[in-house]
Amino acid sequence: MDSRIQIQDGVREIKRLTYLGMIINVFLMVIKFFGGIFFGSISLIADAFHTFSDISTDILILWGVIIGSRPADSSHPFGHGKFETLSGTLLSVVLIVVGTGIVAESGRSVMSARFMNPGLPVLFIALISVIIKEYLYQLTIKSAKQLDSVALYANAWHHRSDALSSIVVIVGVISSMLGFLPGDSIAGLFVGLMIIIIGIKFLIKTGKELMEGSVEEDVLQSIKSILDEHPDVKSWHKLRTRKVGRELFVDVHILVEPELSVIKGHQIAEEVESIVKKAFTRPLNVLTHVEPDLPFARE
């Protein structure tokens, strides 16, 4: 399949999941925020702000994939895929900032001994959030793996972090109901730390892509195996890989019999490119440089 068609198909899937997430996030944010105020739960209010950050990051994802799916032009000859990676980077920063704010507020609550004692309604709200957000995580992570989208990966884990934070809320509320009043505030503290860790994790991943880091080792090994197994490729070197958004770029020099015609060398190069492209489901660009298998070319 042509890489442009693959990219556009991926954009439609990312948009579908992101719009679905935005609708659900608005619903959850409202019930968490007002539920936290009405029933007196700091951790549920903190969880509501976490869900609000989900909405803002949904907007970032849409911005990134819409611009990132634009075709290559004179100013961006390798396409605009880095905008999708950039949106994932900004999403990671948002996670870290939100998590820091939650930690600070929960810490102030613990230090000032301003404890609340939320009841069963808070447990019910948090349980709804866990079920819905885990469902969204499963949907999103499945598509993220299929499309190899770092932005969608980050958004999936944003859903998962929301589910995990709601679980922490449940633990905190139960501990408060059992008589340990700081439980709810301490739960909010752990929610914030968890969000910060997830944000740092994805900031490192997206930063690697922005700095032109190589692809994953298993992908690299698959490409090397294809080159090693091709009967007309005597040797190869100068293999380089990088990602531009969801699109993978591969450059390699292949060495063939010196006596071959230019036409035959070109056919071998096209065969190699075709085999590599068929080996992966992600959008792929392969550039092969044909050289004669002679001592000076092997260096």
C-alpha positions as a printed NumPy array, in Angstrom:
array([[  0.   ,   0.   ,   0.   ],
       [  1.224,   3.525,  -0.819],
       [  2.61 ,   5.319,   2.245],
       [  0.358,   8.341,   1.656],
       [ -2.746,   6.146,   1.721],
       [ -1.506,   4.469,   4.91 ],
       [ -0.933,   7.851,   6.543],
       [ -4.404,   9.144,   5.627],
       [ -6.047,   5.937,   6.877],
       [ -4.145,   6.366,  10.119],
       [ -5.252,   9.996,  10.445],
       [ -8.908,   8.969,  10.167],
       [ -8.476,   6.349,  12.875],
       [ -6.646,   8.754,  15.209],
       [ -9.334,  11.411,  14.698],
       [-12.103,   8.909,  15.452],
       [-10.494,   7.801,  18.713],
       [ -9.593,  11.335,  19.747],
       [-13.092,  12.742,  19.208],
       [-14.55 ,   9.803,  21.139],
       [-12.093,  10.468,  23.957],
       [-12.938,  14.18 ,  24.055],
       [-16.675,  13.509,  24.452],
       [-16.102,  11.001,  27.253],
       [-13.517,  13.221,  28.964],
       [-15.927,  16.159,  29.125],
       [-18.537,  13.921,  30.774],
       [-16.07 ,  12.496,  33.293],
       [-14.533,  15.877,  34.113],
       [-17.929,  17.332,  35.02 ],
       [-19.033,  14.474,  37.281],
       [-15.623,  14.252,  38.968],
       [-15.293,  17.976,  39.618],
       [-18.771,  18.574,  40.989],
       [-18.782,  15.193,  42.726],
       [-15.497,  16.079,  44.433],
       [-16.843,  19.457,  45.59 ],
       [-20.26 ,  18.194,  46.694],
       [-19.024,  15.076,  48.484],
       [-15.721,  16.528,  49.724],
       [-12.879,  14.668,  47.984],
       [ -9.584,  16.398,  47.195],
       [ -8.314,  13.416,  45.212],
       [-11.483,  13.346,  43.047],
       [-11.134,  17.07 ,  42.311],
       [ -7.486,  16.429,  41.405],
       [ -8.66 ,  13.583,  39.2  ],
       [-11.083,  15.991,  37.489],
       [ -8.195,  18.295,  36.585],
       [ -6.312,  15.285,  35.265],
       [ -9.288,  14.535,  33.016],
       [ -9.36 ,  18.186,  31.933],
       [ -5.746,  17.795,  30.87 ],
       [ -6.916,  14.84 ,  28.769],
       [ -9.196,  17.209,  26.839],
       [ -6.376,  19.667,  26.198],
       [ -4.087,  16.888,  25.039],
       [ -6.817,  15.541,  22.743],
       [ -6.728,  18.941,  21.04 ],
       [ -2.922,  18.704,  20.794],
       [ -3.202,  15.275,  19.186],
       [ -5.68 ,  16.54 ,  16.584],
       [ -3.429,  19.512,  15.799],
       [ -0.418,  17.253,  15.413],
       [ -1.988,  14.622,  13.162],
       [ -3.83 ,  17.119,  10.94 ],
       [ -0.674,  19.11 ,  10.213],
       [  1.538,  16.029,  10.305],
       [ -0.498,  14.29 ,   7.593],
       [  0.152,  17.023,   5.05 ],
       [  2.141,  15.792,   2.04 ],
       [  5.789,  16.697,   1.513],
       [  6.506,  20.054,  -0.081],
       [  9.498,  22.216,  -0.963],
       [  9.956,  23.404,   2.622],
       [  9.37 ,  19.957,   4.183],
       [ 10.718,  17.398,   1.662],
       [ 10.388,  14.551,   4.176],
       [  6.812,  15.455,   5.045],
       [  5.277,  17.042,   8.143],
       [  5.243,  13.963,  10.374],
       [  7.388,  15.627,  13.043],
       [  4.372,  17.751,  13.992],
       [  2.692,  14.596,  15.286],
       [  5.796,  13.809,  17.329],
       [  5.816,  17.412,  18.567],
       [  2.2  ,  17.094,  19.716],
       [  3.216,  13.986,  21.669],
       [  6.07 ,  15.963,  23.242],
       [  3.724,  18.769,  24.293],
       [  1.314,  16.167,  25.674],
       [  4.139,  14.772,  27.816],
       [  4.942,  18.249,  29.144],
       [  1.262,  18.796,  30.004],
       [  1.266,  15.527,  31.954],
       [  4.315,  16.615,  33.962],
       [  2.861,  20.065,  34.715],
       [ -0.531,  18.67 ,  35.752],
       [  1.105,  16.02 ,  37.92 ],
       [  3.29 ,  18.623,  39.641],
       [  0.245,  20.766,  40.404],
       [ -1.613,  17.823,  41.918],
       [  1.387,  16.872,  44.065],
       [  1.712,  20.446,  45.329],
       [ -1.989,  20.754,  46.234],
       [ -2.117,  17.348,  47.914],
       [  1.101,  18.116,  49.795],
       [ -0.362,  21.384,  51.119],
       [ -3.457,  19.497,  52.257],
       [ -1.378,  16.936,  54.167],
       [  0.856,  19.595,  55.76 ],
       [ -2.073,  21.778,  56.832],
       [ -4.138,  18.807,  58.077],
       [ -7.129,  19.895,  55.944],
       [ -8.631,  16.453,  55.616],
       [-11.962,  15.554,  54.061],
       [-13.997,  12.402,  54.571],
       [-15.712,  11.524,  51.271],
       [-18.261,   8.725,  51.132],
       [-19.722,   6.055,  48.861],
       [-20.831,   8.407,  46.025],
       [-17.174,   9.284,  45.403],
       [-16.345,   5.58 ,  45.164],
       [-19.122,   5.145,  42.582],
       [-17.864,   8.07 ,  40.464],
       [-14.283,   6.84 ,  40.628],
       [-15.362,   3.315,  39.663],
       [-17.214,   4.631,  36.586],
       [-14.057,   6.503,  35.595],
       [-11.871,   3.401,  35.954],
       [-14.128,   1.301,  33.716],
       [-14.585,   3.931,  31.003],
       [-10.973,   5.114,  30.888],
       [ -9.559,   1.581,  30.841],
       [-11.884,   0.849,  27.909],
       [-10.569,   3.946,  26.114],
       [ -6.993,   2.863,  26.864],
       [ -7.553,  -0.558,  25.307],
       [ -9.082,   0.954,  22.156],
       [ -6.354,   3.571,  21.796],
       [ -3.329,   1.375,  22.558],
       [ -4.497,  -1.179,  19.979],
       [ -4.574,   1.485,  17.255],
       [ -1.317,   3.041,  18.51 ],
       [  0.46 ,  -0.288,  18.011],
       [ -1.082,  -0.825,  14.572],
       [ -0.232,   2.704,  13.386],
       [  3.021,   3.069,  15.359],
       [  1.944,   6.541,  16.481],
       [  3.919,   7.942,  19.422],
       [  1.263,  10.624,  19.934],
       [ -1.478,   7.993,  20.102],
       [  0.675,   5.912,  22.466],
       [  0.993,   8.905,  24.789],
       [ -2.736,   9.595,  24.615],
       [ -3.491,   5.942,  25.363],
       [ -1.34 ,   6.111,  28.48 ],
       [ -3.017,   9.368,  29.414],
       [ -6.269,   7.383,  29.463],
       [ -4.574,   4.626,  31.476],
       [ -3.116,   7.14 ,  33.939],
       [ -6.619,   8.54 ,  34.457],
       [ -7.901,   5.04 ,  35.19 ],
       [ -5.009,   4.417,  37.593],
       [ -5.532,   7.753,  39.318],
       [ -9.192,   6.855,  39.858],
       [ -8.09 ,   3.565,  41.42 ],
       [ -5.865,   5.537,  43.778],
       [ -8.88 ,   7.737,  44.584],
       [-10.85 ,   4.612,  45.493],
       [ -8.069,   3.422,  47.796],
       [ -7.829,   6.846,  49.413],
       [-11.572,   7.159,  49.971],
       [-11.837,   3.672,  51.47 ],
       [ -8.963,   4.436,  53.852],
       [-10.693,   7.685,  54.895],
       [-13.969,   5.838,  55.477],
       [-12.096,   3.339,  57.669],
       [-10.803,   6.156,  59.848],
       [ -7.48 ,   7.111,  58.249],
       [ -8.454,  10.701,  57.33 ],
       [ -5.224,  11.687,  55.498],
       [ -5.893,   8.81 ,  53.073],
       [ -7.693,  10.894,  50.453],
       [ -5.011,  13.6  ,  50.394],
       [ -2.177,  11.067,  50.282],
       [ -3.966,   9.331,  47.407],
       [ -3.977,  12.637,  45.529],
       [ -0.226,  12.889,  46.15 ],
       [  0.379,   9.474,  44.586],
       [ -1.862,  10.345,  41.634],
       [  0.306,  13.372,  40.883],
       [  3.575,  11.422,  41.157],
       [  2.221,   8.737,  38.854],
       [  1.267,  11.315,  36.221],
       [  4.73 ,  12.941,  36.41 ],
       [  6.479,   9.589,  35.858],
       [  4.316,   8.79 ,  32.827],
       [  4.955,  12.265,  31.406],
       [  8.731,  11.9  ,  31.762],
       [  8.623,   8.47 ,  30.118],
       [  6.948,   9.786,  26.983],
       [  9.007,  12.982,  26.942],
       [ 12.116,  10.802,  26.602],
       [ 10.505,   8.737,  23.821],
       [  9.327,  11.715,  21.758],
       [ 12.59 ,  13.552,  22.406],
       [ 14.49 ,  10.665,  20.842],
       [ 12.397,  10.965,  17.681],
       [ 12.829,  14.733,  17.499],
       [ 16.601,  14.247,  17.838],
       [ 16.581,  11.816,  14.858],
       [ 17.174,   8.709,  16.951],
       [ 17.221,   5.319,  15.236],
       [ 14.195,   3.03 ,  15.215],
       [ 13.587,   0.223,  17.701],
       [ 16.169,  -2.571,  17.783],
       [ 13.707,  -5.269,  16.678],
       [ 12.789,  -3.225,  13.59 ],
       [ 16.466,  -2.683,  12.813],
       [ 17.191,  -6.406,  13.128],
       [ 14.319,  -7.272,  10.775],
       [ 15.722,  -4.951,   8.11 ],
       [ 19.217,  -6.405,   8.547],
       [ 17.857,  -9.935,   8.173],
       [ 16.142,  -9.02 ,   4.899],
       [ 19.383,  -7.589,   3.532],
       [ 21.411, -10.617,   4.672],
       [ 18.984, -13.106,   3.106],
       [ 18.616, -11.525,  -0.329],
       [ 20.571, -13.75 ,  -2.774],
       [ 21.727, -10.886,  -5.022],
       [ 22.934,  -8.635,  -2.19 ],
       [ 26.551,  -9.654,  -1.568],
       [ 26.992,  -7.211,   1.267],
       [ 25.575,  -3.964,   2.615],
       [ 26.579,  -1.038,   4.792],
       [ 25.653,   2.519,   5.834],
       [ 22.206,   1.466,   7.044],
       [ 20.425,   4.463,   8.531],
       [ 16.91 ,   4.695,   9.933],
       [ 14.775,   7.429,  11.411],
       [ 11.147,   8.242,  12.055],
       [  9.193,  11.243,  10.806],
       [  5.93 ,  11.   ,  12.7  ],
       [  4.513,   7.557,  11.896],
       [  6.595,   7.232,   8.735],
       [  9.821,   5.222,   8.791],
       [ 12.726,   6.247,   6.538],
       [ 15.443,   3.721,   5.653],
       [ 18.675,   4.442,   3.736],
       [ 21.124,   1.661,   2.859],
       [ 23.984,   0.92 ,   0.467],
       [ 23.842,  -2.547,  -1.107],
       [ 26.762,  -4.238,  -2.88 ],
       [ 26.095,  -6.41 ,  -5.949],
       [ 28.18 ,  -8.28 ,  -8.538],
       [ 30.336,  -5.715, -10.394],
       [ 29.527,  -7.23 , -13.814],
       [ 25.78 ,  -6.651, -13.519],
       [ 24.107,  -4.13 , -15.823],
       [ 22.676,  -0.898, -14.481],
       [ 19.198,  -2.23 , -15.226],
       [ 19.796,  -5.42 , -13.191],
       [ 21.265,  -3.429, -10.301],
       [ 18.218,  -1.183, -10.346],
       [ 15.911,  -4.231, -10.3  ],
       [ 17.712,  -5.656,  -7.273],
       [ 17.39 ,  -2.324,  -5.468],
       [ 13.652,  -2.231,  -6.203],
       [ 13.278,  -5.816,  -4.969],
       [ 14.999,  -4.952,  -1.696],
       [ 12.819,  -1.888,  -1.211],
       [  9.651,  -3.878,  -1.937],
       [ 10.54 ,  -6.691,   0.482],
       [ 11.366,  -4.25 ,   3.288],
       [  8.111,  -2.348,   2.762],
       [  6.046,  -5.549,   2.82 ],
       [  7.677,  -6.616,   6.084],
       [  6.072,  -3.751,   8.02 ],
       [  2.546,  -2.39 ,   8.328],
       [  3.682,   1.192,   9.031],
       [  4.246,   3.786,   6.277],
       [  7.759,   3.176,   4.962],
       [ 10.216,   4.916,   2.644],
       [ 13.286,   2.957,   1.52 ],
       [ 16.218,   4.395,  -0.425],
       [ 18.873,   1.95 ,  -1.672],
       [ 22.201,   2.947,  -3.176],
       [ 23.722,   0.285,  -5.449],
       [ 27.497,  -0.241,  -5.419],
       [ 29.821,  -2.848,  -7.01 ],
       [ 31.073,  -5.542,  -4.653],
       [ 34.71 ,  -4.436,  -4.798],
       [ 37.203,  -3.773,  -1.985],
       [ 37.013,   0.016,  -2.201],
       [ 33.19 ,  -0.076,  -1.987],
       [ 33.103,  -2.26 ,   1.122],
       [ 34.561,   0.435,   3.372]])
